[in-house]
Amino acid sequence: MTIIKYKVHRFDIDMDKDQARLEQFLNNLEGEVVTIIPNVKPTFQLMGATAKVNFLLIVEKITK
């Protein structure tokens, strides 16, 4: 029986500025990235409603 382990990382992000930081984080993971889940937060501005991603959940499959 094979046991598969996963680790979930929370990555706080400013989508306008953190592309390089996210790339570095992903490249430093030792396992395989299974999925990236954005947390989408609705925001309201003068022009109407919009949405913003304030953090990502990154699921990593741990390989040994």
PDB file of N, CA, C, O and CB in Angstrom:
ATOM      1  N   MET A   1       0.846  -1.186   0.000  1.00  0.00           N
ATOM      2  CA  MET A   1       0.000   0.000   0.000  1.00  0.00           C
ATOM      3  C   MET A   1       0.889   1.245   0.000  1.00  0.00           C
ATOM      4  O   MET A   1       1.772   1.386   0.846  1.00  0.00           O
ATOM      5  CB  MET A   1      -0.961   0.000   1.229  1.00  0.00           C
ATOM      6  N   THR A   2       0.652   2.129  -0.938  1.00  0.00           N
ATOM      7  CA  THR A   2       1.429   3.349  -1.058  1.00  0.00           C
ATOM      8  C   THR A   2       0.693   4.486  -0.347  1.00  0.00           C
ATOM      9  O   THR A   2      -0.496   4.713  -0.568  1.00  0.00           O
ATOM     10  CB  THR A   2       1.682   3.696  -2.548  1.00  0.00           C
ATOM     11  N   ILE A   3       1.417   5.182   0.496  1.00  0.00           N
ATOM     12  CA  ILE A   3       0.848   6.338   1.190  1.00  0.00           C
ATOM     13  C   ILE A   3       1.361   7.592   0.503  1.00  0.00           C
ATOM     14  O   ILE A   3       2.567   7.795   0.367  1.00  0.00           O
ATOM     15  CB  ILE A   3       1.218   6.337   2.715  1.00  0.00           C
ATOM     16  N   ILE A   4       0.430   8.426   0.074  1.00  0.00           N
ATOM     17  CA  ILE A   4       0.783   9.680  -0.587  1.00  0.00           C
ATOM     18  C   ILE A   4       0.587  10.809   0.415  1.00  0.00           C
ATOM     19  O   ILE A   4      -0.466  10.914   1.045  1.00  0.00           O
ATOM     20  CB  ILE A   4      -0.078   9.913  -1.881  1.00  0.00           C
ATOM     21  N   LYS A   5       1.603  11.652   0.561  1.00  0.00           N
ATOM     22  CA  LYS A   5       1.521  12.777   1.492  1.00  0.00           C
ATOM     23  C   LYS A   5       1.479  14.083   0.712  1.00  0.00           C
ATOM     24  O   LYS A   5       2.109  14.237  -0.335  1.00  0.00           O
ATOM     25  CB  LYS A   5       2.716  12.769   2.477  1.00  0.00           C
ATOM     26  N   TYR A   6       0.715  15.014   1.263  1.00  0.00           N
ATOM     27  CA  TYR A   6       0.580  16.330   0.660  1.00  0.00           C
ATOM     28  C   TYR A   6       0.879  17.391   1.704  1.00  0.00           C
ATOM     29  O   TYR A   6       0.710  17.169   2.903  1.00  0.00           O
ATOM     30  CB  TYR A   6      -0.832  16.527   0.068  1.00  0.00           C
ATOM     31  N   LYS A   7       1.323  18.540   1.237  1.00  0.00           N
ATOM     32  CA  LYS A   7       1.529  19.689   2.107  1.00  0.00           C
ATOM     33  C   LYS A   7       0.850  20.875   1.440  1.00  0.00           C
ATOM     34  O   LYS A   7       0.974  21.081   0.233  1.00  0.00           O
ATOM     35  CB  LYS A   7       3.060  19.964   2.365  1.00  0.00           C
ATOM     36  N   VAL A   8       0.127  21.657   2.247  1.00  0.00           N
ATOM     37  CA  VAL A   8      -0.564  22.838   1.727  1.00  0.00           C
ATOM     38  C   VAL A   8       0.160  24.084   2.229  1.00  0.00           C
ATOM     39  O   VAL A   8       0.344  24.261   3.433  1.00  0.00           O
ATOM     40  CB  VAL A   8      -2.072  22.854   2.161  1.00  0.00           C
ATOM     41  N   HIS A   9       0.566  24.935   1.306  1.00  0.00           N
ATOM     42  CA  HIS A   9       1.264  26.175   1.627  1.00  0.00           C
ATOM     43  C   HIS A   9       0.326  27.351   1.386  1.00  0.00           C
ATOM     44  O   HIS A   9      -0.409  27.371   0.399  1.00  0.00           O
ATOM     45  CB  HIS A   9       2.561  26.321   0.784  1.00  0.00           C
ATOM     46  N   ARG A  10       0.350  28.322   2.282  1.00  0.00           N
ATOM     47  CA  ARG A  10      -0.376  29.579   2.061  1.00  0.00           C
ATOM     48  C   ARG A  10       0.653  30.601   1.587  1.00  0.00           C
ATOM     49  O   ARG A  10       1.683  30.800   2.231  1.00  0.00           O
ATOM     50  CB  ARG A  10      -1.128  30.073   3.377  1.00  0.00           C
ATOM     51  N   PHE A  11       0.370  31.242   0.466  1.00  0.00           N
ATOM     52  CA  PHE A  11       1.289  32.215  -0.123  1.00  0.00           C
ATOM     53  C   PHE A  11       0.549  33.533  -0.277  1.00  0.00           C
ATOM     54  O   PHE A  11      -0.267  33.690  -1.186  1.00  0.00           O
ATOM     55  CB  PHE A  11       1.847  31.719  -1.499  1.00  0.00           C
ATOM     56  N   ASP A  12       0.835  34.493   0.620  1.00  0.00           N
ATOM     57  CA  ASP A  12       0.229  35.825   0.508  1.00  0.00           C
ATOM     58  C   ASP A  12       0.823  36.535  -0.695  1.00  0.00           C
ATOM     59  O   ASP A  12       2.033  36.496  -0.918  1.00  0.00           O
ATOM     60  CB  ASP A  12       0.452  36.662   1.807  1.00  0.00           C
ATOM     61  N   ILE A  13      -0.039  37.183  -1.467  1.00  0.00           N
ATOM     62  CA  ILE A  13       0.421  37.721  -2.747  1.00  0.00           C
ATOM     63  C   ILE A  13      -0.258  39.043  -3.077  1.00  0.00           C
ATOM     64  O   ILE A  13      -1.432  39.257  -2.777  1.00  0.00           O
ATOM     65  CB  ILE A  13       0.167  36.716  -3.863  1.00  0.00           C
ATOM     66  N   ASP A  14       0.504  39.905  -3.694  1.00  0.00           N
ATOM     67  CA  ASP A  14      -0.020  41.097  -4.358  1.00  0.00           C
ATOM     68  C   ASP A  14       0.204  40.832  -5.842  1.00  0.00           C
ATOM     69  O   ASP A  14       1.341  40.854  -6.313  1.00  0.00           O
ATOM     70  CB  ASP A  14       0.695  42.458  -3.859  1.00  0.00           C
ATOM     71  N   MET A  15      -0.865  40.583  -6.572  1.00  0.00           N
ATOM     72  CA  MET A  15      -0.751  40.125  -7.956  1.00  0.00           C
ATOM     73  C   MET A  15       0.009  41.104  -8.851  1.00  0.00           C
ATOM     74  O   MET A  15       0.531  40.703  -9.891  1.00  0.00           O
ATOM     75  CB  MET A  15      -2.127  39.890  -8.525  1.00  0.00           C
ATOM     76  N   ASP A  16       0.079  42.366  -8.471  1.00  0.00           N
ATOM     77  CA  ASP A  16       0.784  43.348  -9.292  1.00  0.00           C
ATOM     78  C   ASP A  16       2.296  43.289  -9.110  1.00  0.00           C
ATOM     79  O   ASP A  16       3.037  43.693 -10.006  1.00  0.00           O
ATOM     80  CB  ASP A  16       0.290  44.736  -8.968  1.00  0.00           C
ATOM     81  N   LYS A  17       2.775  42.785  -7.949  1.00  0.00           N
ATOM     82  CA  LYS A  17       4.203  42.904  -7.644  1.00  0.00           C
ATOM     83  C   LYS A  17       4.934  41.593  -7.390  1.00  0.00           C
ATOM     84  O   LYS A  17       6.164  41.576  -7.443  1.00  0.00           O
ATOM     85  CB  LYS A  17       4.368  43.761  -6.467  1.00  0.00           C
ATOM     86  N   ASP A  18       4.238  40.501  -7.118  1.00  0.00           N
ATOM     87  CA  ASP A  18       4.885  39.316  -6.561  1.00  0.00           C
ATOM     88  C   ASP A  18       5.129  38.172  -7.534  1.00  0.00           C
ATOM     89  O   ASP A  18       5.288  37.034  -7.093  1.00  0.00           O
ATOM     90  CB  ASP A  18       4.079  38.816  -5.456  1.00  0.00           C
ATOM     91  N   GLN A  19       5.163  38.422  -8.814  1.00  0.00           N
ATOM     92  CA  GLN A  19       5.389  37.349  -9.778  1.00  0.00           C
ATOM     93  C   GLN A  19       6.746  36.687  -9.567  1.00  0.00           C
ATOM     94  O   GLN A  19       6.831  35.459  -9.570  1.00  0.00           O
ATOM     95  CB  GLN A  19       5.287  37.887 -11.201  1.00  0.00           C
ATOM     96  N   ALA A  20       7.793  37.457  -9.387  1.00  0.00           N
ATOM     97  CA  ALA A  20       9.136  36.897  -9.204  1.00  0.00           C
ATOM     98  C   ALA A  20       9.229  36.116  -7.894  1.00  0.00           C
ATOM     99  O   ALA A  20       9.868  35.065  -7.841  1.00  0.00           O
ATOM    100  CB  ALA A  20      10.192  38.016  -9.227  1.00  0.00           C
ATOM    101  N   ARG A  21       8.596  36.625  -6.842  1.00  0.00           N
ATOM    102  CA  ARG A  21       8.627  35.944  -5.545  1.00  0.00           C
ATOM    103  C   ARG A  21       7.878  34.610  -5.627  1.00  0.00           C
ATOM    104  O   ARG A  21       8.324  33.619  -5.049  1.00  0.00           O
ATOM    105  CB  ARG A  21       8.008  36.843  -4.444  1.00  0.00           C
ATOM    106  N   LEU A  22       6.743  34.575  -6.339  1.00  0.00           N
ATOM    107  CA  LEU A  22       5.993  33.337  -6.527  1.00  0.00           C
ATOM    108  C   LEU A  22       6.807  32.336  -7.344  1.00  0.00           C
ATOM    109  O   LEU A  22       6.842  31.149  -7.018  1.00  0.00           O
ATOM    110  CB  LEU A  22       4.648  33.622  -7.216  1.00  0.00           C
ATOM    111  N   GLU A  23       7.448  32.802  -8.383  1.00  0.00           N
ATOM    112  CA  GLU A  23       8.276  31.926  -9.219  1.00  0.00           C
ATOM    113  C   GLU A  23       9.402  31.304  -8.397  1.00  0.00           C
ATOM    114  O   GLU A  23       9.676  30.111  -8.521  1.00  0.00           O
ATOM    115  CB  GLU A  23       8.859  32.710 -10.412  1.00  0.00           C
ATOM    116  N   GLN A  24      10.047  32.102  -7.569  1.00  0.00           N
ATOM    117  CA  GLN A  24      11.128  31.595  -6.716  1.00  0.00           C
ATOM    118  C   GLN A  24      10.588  30.564  -5.721  1.00  0.00           C
ATOM    119  O   GLN A  24      11.212  29.524  -5.511  1.00  0.00           O
ATOM    120  CB  GLN A  24      11.815  32.760  -5.961  1.00  0.00           C
ATOM    121  N   PHE A  25       9.437  30.843  -5.109  1.00  0.00           N
ATOM    122  CA  PHE A  25       8.831  29.917  -4.163  1.00  0.00           C
ATOM    123  C   PHE A  25       8.536  28.572  -4.823  1.00  0.00           C
ATOM    124  O   PHE A  25       8.868  27.521  -4.273  1.00  0.00           O
ATOM    125  CB  PHE A  25       7.548  30.514  -3.584  1.00  0.00           C
ATOM    126  N   LEU A  26       7.911  28.606  -6.004  1.00  0.00           N
ATOM    127  CA  LEU A  26       7.564  27.371  -6.707  1.00  0.00           C
ATOM    128  C   LEU A  26       8.799  26.586  -7.112  1.00  0.00           C
ATOM    129  O   LEU A  26       8.802  25.357  -7.029  1.00  0.00           O
ATOM    130  CB  LEU A  26       6.728  27.682  -7.935  1.00  0.00           C
ATOM    131  N   ASN A  27       9.845  27.268  -7.547  1.00  0.00           N
ATOM    132  CA  ASN A  27      11.070  26.582  -7.951  1.00  0.00           C
ATOM    133  C   ASN A  27      11.814  25.966  -6.766  1.00  0.00           C
ATOM    134  O   ASN A  27      12.604  25.041  -6.956  1.00  0.00           O
ATOM    135  CB  ASN A  27      11.982  27.548  -8.678  1.00  0.00           C
ATOM    136  N   ASN A  28      11.579  26.458  -5.557  1.00  0.00           N
ATOM    137  CA  ASN A  28      12.247  25.920  -4.375  1.00  0.00           C
ATOM    138  C   ASN A  28      11.497  24.756  -3.728  1.00  0.00           C
ATOM    139  O   ASN A  28      12.009  24.135  -2.797  1.00  0.00           O
ATOM    140  CB  ASN A  28      12.434  27.013  -3.365  1.00  0.00           C
ATOM    141  N   LEU A  29      10.296  24.456  -4.209  1.00  0.00           N
ATOM    142  CA  LEU A  29       9.563  23.314  -3.661  1.00  0.00           C
ATOM    143  C   LEU A  29      10.247  22.021  -4.070  1.00  0.00           C
ATOM    144  O   LEU A  29      10.737  21.895  -5.192  1.00  0.00           O
ATOM    145  CB  LEU A  29       8.092  23.320  -4.136  1.00  0.00           C
ATOM    146  N   GLU A  30      10.277  21.068  -3.159  1.00  0.00           N
ATOM    147  CA  GLU A  30      10.937  19.792  -3.454  1.00  0.00           C
ATOM    148  C   GLU A  30       9.992  18.794  -4.115  1.00  0.00           C
ATOM    149  O   GLU A  30      10.432  17.947  -4.892  1.00  0.00           O
ATOM    150  CB  GLU A  30      11.503  19.189  -2.178  1.00  0.00           C
ATOM    151  N   GLY A  31       8.699  18.887  -3.815  1.00  0.00           N
ATOM    152  CA  GLY A  31       7.726  17.953  -4.368  1.00  0.00           C
ATOM    153  C   GLY A  31       7.108  18.480  -5.650  1.00  0.00           C
ATOM    154  O   GLY A  31       7.600  19.427  -6.264  1.00  0.00           O
ATOM    155  N   GLU A  32       6.022  17.842  -6.030  1.00  0.00           N
ATOM    156  CA  GLU A  32       5.295  18.196  -7.251  1.00  0.00           C
ATOM    157  C   GLU A  32       4.096  19.066  -6.890  1.00  0.00           C
ATOM    158  O   GLU A  32       3.349  18.740  -5.967  1.00  0.00           O
ATOM    159  CB  GLU A  32       4.838  16.920  -8.020  1.00  0.00           C
ATOM    160  N   VAL A  33       3.908  20.167  -7.609  1.00  0.00           N
ATOM    161  CA  VAL A  33       2.746  21.028  -7.381  1.00  0.00           C
ATOM    162  C   VAL A  33       1.529  20.349  -8.004  1.00  0.00           C
ATOM    163  O   VAL A  33       1.493  20.074  -9.203  1.00  0.00           O
ATOM    164  CB  VAL A  33       2.966  22.467  -7.985  1.00  0.00           C
ATOM    165  N   VAL A  34       0.528  20.086  -7.152  1.00  0.00           N
ATOM    166  CA  VAL A  34      -0.686  19.422  -7.612  1.00  0.00           C
ATOM    167  C   VAL A  34      -1.689  20.453  -8.114  1.00  0.00           C
ATOM    168  O   VAL A  34      -2.283  20.288  -9.179  1.00  0.00           O
ATOM    169  CB  VAL A  34      -1.304  18.573  -6.486  1.00  0.00           C
ATOM    170  N   THR A  35      -1.871  21.519  -7.336  1.00  0.00           N
ATOM    171  CA  THR A  35      -2.818  22.561  -7.730  1.00  0.00           C
ATOM    172  C   THR A  35      -2.486  23.861  -7.014  1.00  0.00           C
ATOM    173  O   THR A  35      -1.826  23.863  -5.975  1.00  0.00           O
ATOM    174  CB  THR A  35      -4.270  22.130  -7.422  1.00  0.00           C
ATOM    175  N   ILE A  36      -2.949  24.956  -7.582  1.00  0.00           N
ATOM    176  CA  ILE A  36      -2.855  26.270  -6.958  1.00  0.00           C
ATOM    177  C   ILE A  36      -4.271  26.832  -6.905  1.00  0.00           C
ATOM    178  O   ILE A  36      -4.942  26.975  -7.927  1.00  0.00           O
ATOM    179  CB  ILE A  36      -1.872  27.229  -7.748  1.00  0.00           C
ATOM    180  N   ILE A  37      -4.709  27.149  -5.678  1.00  0.00           N
ATOM    181  CA  ILE A  37      -6.076  27.628  -5.470  1.00  0.00           C
ATOM    182  C   ILE A  37      -6.022  29.092  -5.046  1.00  0.00           C
ATOM    183  O   ILE A  37      -5.508  29.393  -3.969  1.00  0.00           O
ATOM    184  CB  ILE A  37      -6.823  26.765  -4.400  1.00  0.00           C
ATOM    185  N   PRO A  38      -6.533  30.001  -5.856  1.00  0.00           N
ATOM    186  CA  PRO A  38      -6.533  31.412  -5.463  1.00  0.00           C
ATOM    187  C   PRO A  38      -7.690  31.719  -4.509  1.00  0.00           C
ATOM    188  O   PRO A  38      -8.789  31.189  -4.670  1.00  0.00           O
ATOM    189  CB  PRO A  38      -6.623  32.311  -6.707  1.00  0.00           C
ATOM    190  N   ASN A  39      -7.443  32.566  -3.528  1.00  0.00           N
ATOM    191  CA  ASN A  39      -8.512  33.077  -2.667  1.00  0.00           C
ATOM    192  C   ASN A  39      -8.940  34.417  -3.256  1.00  0.00           C
ATOM    193  O   ASN A  39      -8.202  35.400  -3.188  1.00  0.00           O
ATOM    194  CB  ASN A  39      -8.040  33.223  -1.152  1.00  0.00           C
ATOM    195  N   VAL A  40     -10.120  34.446  -3.825  1.00  0.00           N
ATOM    196  CA  VAL A  40     -10.609  35.640  -4.512  1.00  0.00           C
ATOM    197  C   VAL A  40     -11.494  36.416  -3.547  1.00  0.00           C
ATOM    198  O   VAL A  40     -12.498  35.905  -3.052  1.00  0.00           O
ATOM    199  CB  VAL A  40     -11.390  35.269  -5.817  1.00  0.00           C
ATOM    200  N   LYS A  41     -11.100  37.664  -3.290  1.00  0.00           N
ATOM    201  CA  LYS A  41     -11.815  38.524  -2.345  1.00  0.00           C
ATOM    202  C   LYS A  41     -12.537  39.623  -3.136  1.00  0.00           C
ATOM    203  O   LYS A  41     -11.899  40.384  -3.863  1.00  0.00           O
ATOM    204  CB  LYS A  41     -10.828  39.144  -1.285  1.00  0.00           C
ATOM    205  N   PRO A  42     -13.853  39.705  -2.994  1.00  0.00           N
ATOM    206  CA  PRO A  42     -14.564  40.783  -3.697  1.00  0.00           C
ATOM    207  C   PRO A  42     -14.217  42.144  -3.090  1.00  0.00           C
ATOM    208  O   PRO A  42     -14.101  42.274  -1.872  1.00  0.00           O
ATOM    209  CB  PRO A  42     -16.095  40.551  -3.643  1.00  0.00           C
ATOM    210  N   THR A  43     -14.055  43.133  -3.926  1.00  0.00           N
ATOM    211  CA  THR A  43     -13.801  44.497  -3.477  1.00  0.00           C
ATOM    212  C   THR A  43     -14.743  45.434  -4.218  1.00  0.00           C
ATOM    213  O   THR A  43     -15.211  45.135  -5.316  1.00  0.00           O
ATOM    214  CB  THR A  43     -12.314  44.902  -3.710  1.00  0.00           C
ATOM    215  N   PHE A  44     -15.005  46.561  -3.598  1.00  0.00           N
ATOM    216  CA  PHE A  44     -15.903  47.551  -4.200  1.00  0.00           C
ATOM    217  C   PHE A  44     -15.148  48.857  -4.380  1.00  0.00           C
ATOM    218  O   PHE A  44     -14.518  49.364  -3.452  1.00  0.00           O
ATOM    219  CB  PHE A  44     -17.176  47.767  -3.325  1.00  0.00           C
ATOM    220  N   GLN A  45     -15.223  49.397  -5.604  1.00  0.00           N
ATOM    221  CA  GLN A  45     -14.554  50.640  -5.923  1.00  0.00           C
ATOM    222  C   GLN A  45     -15.584  51.606  -6.491  1.00  0.00           C
ATOM    223  O   GLN A  45     -16.756  51.257  -6.636  1.00  0.00           O
ATOM    224  CB  GLN A  45     -13.384  50.410  -6.922  1.00  0.00           C
ATOM    225  N   LEU A  46     -15.155  52.801  -6.807  1.00  0.00           N
ATOM    226  CA  LEU A  46     -16.072  53.814  -7.331  1.00  0.00           C
ATOM    227  C   LEU A  46     -16.766  53.376  -8.616  1.00  0.00           C
ATOM    228  O   LEU A  46     -17.923  53.721  -8.857  1.00  0.00           O
ATOM    229  CB  LEU A  46     -15.325  55.101  -7.578  1.00  0.00           C
ATOM    230  N   MET A  47     -16.052  52.616  -9.434  1.00  0.00           N
ATOM    231  CA  MET A  47     -16.604  52.183 -10.719  1.00  0.00           C
ATOM    232  C   MET A  47     -17.490  50.946 -10.582  1.00  0.00           C
ATOM    233  O   MET A  47     -18.136  50.550 -11.552  1.00  0.00           O
ATOM    234  CB  MET A  47     -15.477  51.898 -11.698  1.00  0.00           C
ATOM    235  N   GLY A  48     -17.537  50.330  -9.407  1.00  0.00           N
ATOM    236  CA  GLY A  48     -18.355  49.135  -9.215  1.00  0.00           C
ATOM    237  C   GLY A  48     -17.577  48.040  -8.507  1.00  0.00           C
ATOM    238  O   GLY A  48     -16.517  48.281  -7.930  1.00  0.00           O
ATOM    239  N   ALA A  49     -18.111  46.857  -8.561  1.00  0.00           N
ATOM    240  CA  ALA A  49     -17.509  45.713  -7.871  1.00  0.00           C
ATOM    241  C   ALA A  49     -16.427  45.071  -8.735  1.00  0.00           C
ATOM    242  O   ALA A  49     -16.518  45.055  -9.962  1.00  0.00           O
ATOM    243  CB  ALA A  49     -18.587  44.672  -7.509  1.00  0.00           C
ATOM    244  N   THR A  50     -15.420  44.552  -8.077  1.00  0.00           N
ATOM    245  CA  THR A  50     -14.340  43.826  -8.744  1.00  0.00           C
ATOM    246  C   THR A  50     -13.853  42.760  -7.777  1.00  0.00           C
ATOM    247  O   THR A  50     -14.436  42.590  -6.707  1.00  0.00           O
ATOM    248  CB  THR A  50     -13.167  44.788  -9.181  1.00  0.00           C
ATOM    249  N   ALA A  51     -12.814  42.050  -8.126  1.00  0.00           N
ATOM    250  CA  ALA A  51     -12.278  41.009  -7.250  1.00  0.00           C
ATOM    251  C   ALA A  51     -10.762  41.087  -7.250  1.00  0.00           C
ATOM    252  O   ALA A  51     -10.147  41.548  -8.211  1.00  0.00           O
ATOM    253  CB  ALA A  51     -12.753  39.602  -7.697  1.00  0.00           C
ATOM    254  N   LYS A  52     -10.171  40.627  -6.152  1.00  0.00           N
ATOM    255  CA  LYS A  52      -8.731  40.661  -6.003  1.00  0.00           C
ATOM    256  C   LYS A  52      -8.271  39.372  -5.335  1.00  0.00           C
ATOM    257  O   LYS A  52      -8.923  38.891  -4.407  1.00  0.00           O
ATOM    258  CB  LYS A  52      -8.288  41.898  -5.189  1.00  0.00           C
ATOM    259  N   VAL A  53      -7.160  38.809  -5.793  1.00  0.00           N
ATOM    260  CA  VAL A  53      -6.580  37.623  -5.166  1.00  0.00           C
ATOM    261  C   VAL A  53      -5.645  38.099  -4.070  1.00  0.00           C
ATOM    262  O   VAL A  53      -4.700  38.842  -4.336  1.00  0.00           O
ATOM    263  CB  VAL A  53      -5.825  36.720  -6.210  1.00  0.00           C
ATOM    264  N   ASN A  54      -5.905  37.673  -2.823  1.00  0.00           N
ATOM    265  CA  ASN A  54      -5.038  38.124  -1.735  1.00  0.00           C
ATOM    266  C   ASN A  54      -4.102  37.034  -1.221  1.00  0.00           C
ATOM    267  O   ASN A  54      -3.099  37.345  -0.579  1.00  0.00           O
ATOM    268  CB  ASN A  54      -5.878  38.634  -0.598  1.00  0.00           C
ATOM    269  N   PHE A  55      -4.407  35.762  -1.490  1.00  0.00           N
ATOM    270  CA  PHE A  55      -3.443  34.705  -1.206  1.00  0.00           C
ATOM    271  C   PHE A  55      -3.747  33.483  -2.053  1.00  0.00           C
ATOM    272  O   PHE A  55      -4.842  33.332  -2.593  1.00  0.00           O
ATOM    273  CB  PHE A  55      -3.455  34.341   0.286  1.00  0.00           C
ATOM    274  N   LEU A  56      -2.742  32.608  -2.156  1.00  0.00           N
ATOM    275  CA  LEU A  56      -2.876  31.361  -2.893  1.00  0.00           C
ATOM    276  C   LEU A  56      -2.667  30.205  -1.932  1.00  0.00           C
ATOM    277  O   LEU A  56      -1.847  30.294  -1.018  1.00  0.00           O
ATOM    278  CB  LEU A  56      -1.870  31.292  -4.073  1.00  0.00           C
ATOM    279  N   LEU A  57      -3.404  29.122  -2.135  1.00  0.00           N
ATOM    280  CA  LEU A  57      -3.116  27.872  -1.463  1.00  0.00           C
ATOM    281  C   LEU A  57      -2.447  26.980  -2.501  1.00  0.00           C
ATOM    282  O   LEU A  57      -3.009  26.721  -3.565  1.00  0.00           O
ATOM    283  CB  LEU A  57      -4.419  27.209  -0.857  1.00  0.00           C
ATOM    284  N   ILE A  58      -1.249  26.515  -2.184  1.00  0.00           N
ATOM    285  CA  ILE A  58      -0.477  25.697  -3.109  1.00  0.00           C
ATOM    286  C   ILE A  58      -0.365  24.310  -2.498  1.00  0.00           C
ATOM    287  O   ILE A  58       0.180  24.144  -1.407  1.00  0.00           O
ATOM    288  CB  ILE A  58       0.939  26.318  -3.395  1.00  0.00           C
ATOM    289  N   VAL A  59      -0.889  23.308  -3.215  1.00  0.00           N
ATOM    290  CA  VAL A  59      -0.859  21.933  -2.740  1.00  0.00           C
ATOM    291  C   VAL A  59       0.332  21.226  -3.375  1.00  0.00           C
ATOM    292  O   VAL A  59       0.453  21.153  -4.598  1.00  0.00           O
ATOM    293  CB  VAL A  59      -2.191  21.193  -3.071  1.00  0.00           C
ATOM    294  N   GLU A  60       1.208  20.709  -2.521  1.00  0.00           N
ATOM    295  CA  GLU A  60       2.434  20.049  -2.963  1.00  0.00           C
ATOM    296  C   GLU A  60       2.360  18.564  -2.606  1.00  0.00           C
ATOM    297  O   GLU A  60       2.053  18.206  -1.469  1.00  0.00           O
ATOM    298  CB  GLU A  60       3.690  20.712  -2.318  1.00  0.00           C
ATOM    299  N   LYS A  61       2.639  17.717  -3.574  1.00  0.00           N
ATOM    300  CA  LYS A  61       2.707  16.272  -3.341  1.00  0.00           C
ATOM    301  C   LYS A  61       4.144  15.964  -2.910  1.00  0.00           C
ATOM    302  O   LYS A  61       5.099  16.233  -3.638  1.00  0.00           O
ATOM    303  CB  LYS A  61       2.290  15.440  -4.640  1.00  0.00           C
ATOM    304  N   ILE A  62       4.270  15.398  -1.716  1.00  0.00           N
ATOM    305  CA  ILE A  62       5.586  15.111  -1.156  1.00  0.00           C
ATOM    306  C   ILE A  62       6.086  13.789  -1.724  1.00  0.00           C
ATOM    307  O   ILE A  62       5.405  12.767  -1.646  1.00  0.00           O
ATOM    308  CB  ILE A  62       5.536  15.064   0.398  1.00  0.00           C
ATOM    309  N   THR A  63       7.281  13.827  -2.293  1.00  0.00           N
ATOM    310  CA  THR A  63       7.904  12.598  -2.824  1.00  0.00           C
ATOM    311  C   THR A  63       9.151  12.308  -2.009  1.00  0.00           C
ATOM    312  O   THR A  63       9.904  13.214  -1.655  1.00  0.00           O
ATOM    313  CB  THR A  63       8.257  12.738  -4.353  1.00  0.00           C
ATOM    314  N   LYS A  64       9.351  11.064  -1.726  1.00  0.00           N
ATOM    315  CA  LYS A  64      10.532  10.673  -0.939  1.00  0.00           C
ATOM    316  C   LYS A  64      11.391   9.719  -1.706  1.00  0.00           C
ATOM    317  O   LYS A  64      12.427   9.282  -1.204  1.00  0.00           O
ATOM    318  CB  LYS A  64      10.127  10.046   0.382  1.00  0.00           C
TER     319      LYS A  64
END
